[in-house]
Amino acid sequence: MSTKGSMGSQIVTDPPKGTRDFPPEDMRMRTWLFNNFREVSRLFSFEEVDFPMVESEELYTRKAGEEIVGQLYNFEDKGGRKVALRPELTPSLARLVLQKGKAQVFPLKWFAIGQCWRYENMTRGRRREHYQWNMDIIGVPGVEAEAELLAAIVMFFERLGITSKDVGIKVSNRKVLQAVLEKYEIQADNFAPVCVIVDKLDKLPRDVIESELAKINVPSEAIDGILKALTLQSFDDLEALIGAESGAVGELKQLFALAEGYGIQDWLQFDASVVRGLAYYTGTVFEGFDKDRKLRAICGGGRYDRLLSTYGGLDTPACGFGFGDAVIVELLKEKKLLPKFPHVVDDVVMALEDSLKIKAAGVAAQLRKSGRVVELVIEKGKKMRW
Ligand SMILES: Nc1ccc(Br)nc1
């Protein structure tokens, strides 16, 4: 929105479409949320990292039809370089791991909180930016890594007063779908595109999914087999479909056993419909959801053992999650768990006469040196801030 200024010039008051300002109270809420992200990461012995907001576009030019790639906030810079506002943090993390190379002691346990962008036409009125908390473990091939990540997510929810009655985490493994595709002799390079398509099952009608799969030459009997497999929600049914000796069954059972150890089993449920929409997942995938089913996914992640090699490195086992700053706030509001964030001070110091202003400054300085938050009244407004 813009309004007329005193000299007739336009005053721009709104931020760009799809973006948010954070005025003081919103900023205090965001700081509280991020402090919880950081505290959980700290308790899990993760180290904070950060990356540029702008990355080379080629970091994201995957060809599996992902929405995240189709909505790149990309442009050409003044040097003619093709760049993009990052849509996610994982590729930057992979790039940094490769940059640091073997000089590091693995496993790496890194976390980041960063603003991520997408450019979609505003007809849907959706936001174009959000902040994501990511935790990633690099160098651990076993599901012990996923168990740590799931335990961190649960700790975060519990810190905010959210229980396993409010939120669940659906867990599956892309090796389920891989086994089904192998059964129908679907070529391996169709695996990622199939995952990206069937991830939309909860957003698009079944016939649209079927026609999208047919477009990439998945035969109709395979389509039926894939969609049936995605309805599985018990290990018995999974074993009946792909065999008890399959990798997916072993990994899932071990992950759920570890979850018992963490005491987070009540939060997890096997659900083969979880595929996630990123092409690079290769194993475990998971997604936090609200049990009232009013909101979009709260968080999500999985194992991506081959992402680093797509950037020229060696295959390196890796897994991680992304946790956005928007849906969680909607959930907290729904559950009446969002605290108030008033601006709090310990002391207000005010010179009742101009001759006392210097004295008042000294009093404020002493109180602040002792660690107290002091509002020194330097201008008597019509309405006192306090
Ligand atoms: N990847 C992504 C970026 C920005 C928003 Br809003 N949502 C998803």
Ligand as a Chemical Component Dictionary entry (heavy atoms), coordinates in Angstrom:
data_LIG
# 
_chem_comp.id                   LIG 
_chem_comp.type                 NON-POLYMER 
_chem_comp.pdbx_formal_charge   0 
_chem_comp.three_letter_code    LIG 
# 
loop_
_chem_comp_atom.comp_id 
_chem_comp_atom.atom_id 
_chem_comp_atom.alt_atom_id 
_chem_comp_atom.type_symbol 
_chem_comp_atom.charge 
_chem_comp_atom.model_Cartn_x 
_chem_comp_atom.model_Cartn_y 
_chem_comp_atom.model_Cartn_z 
_chem_comp_atom.pdbx_ordinal 
LIG N1  N1  N  0 10.656 -23.394 0.176 1 
LIG C1  C1  C  0 9.849  -22.412 0.650 2 
LIG C2  C2  C  0 10.304 -21.098 0.681 3 
LIG C3  C3  C  0 9.452  -20.130 1.177 4 
LIG C4  C4  C  0 8.210  -20.504 1.635 5 
LIG BR1 BR1 BR 0 7.018  -19.189 2.298 6 
LIG N2  N2  N  0 7.795  -21.752 1.600 7 
LIG C5  C5  C  0 8.589  -22.708 1.127 8 
# 
loop_
_chem_comp_bond.comp_id 
_chem_comp_bond.atom_id_1 
_chem_comp_bond.atom_id_2 
_chem_comp_bond.value_order 
_chem_comp_bond.pdbx_ordinal 
LIG N1 C1  SING 1 
LIG C1 C2  SING 2 
LIG C1 C5  DOUB 3 
LIG C2 C3  DOUB 4 
LIG C3 C4  SING 5 
LIG C4 BR1 SING 6 
LIG C4 N2  DOUB 7 
LIG N2 C5  SING 8 
# 
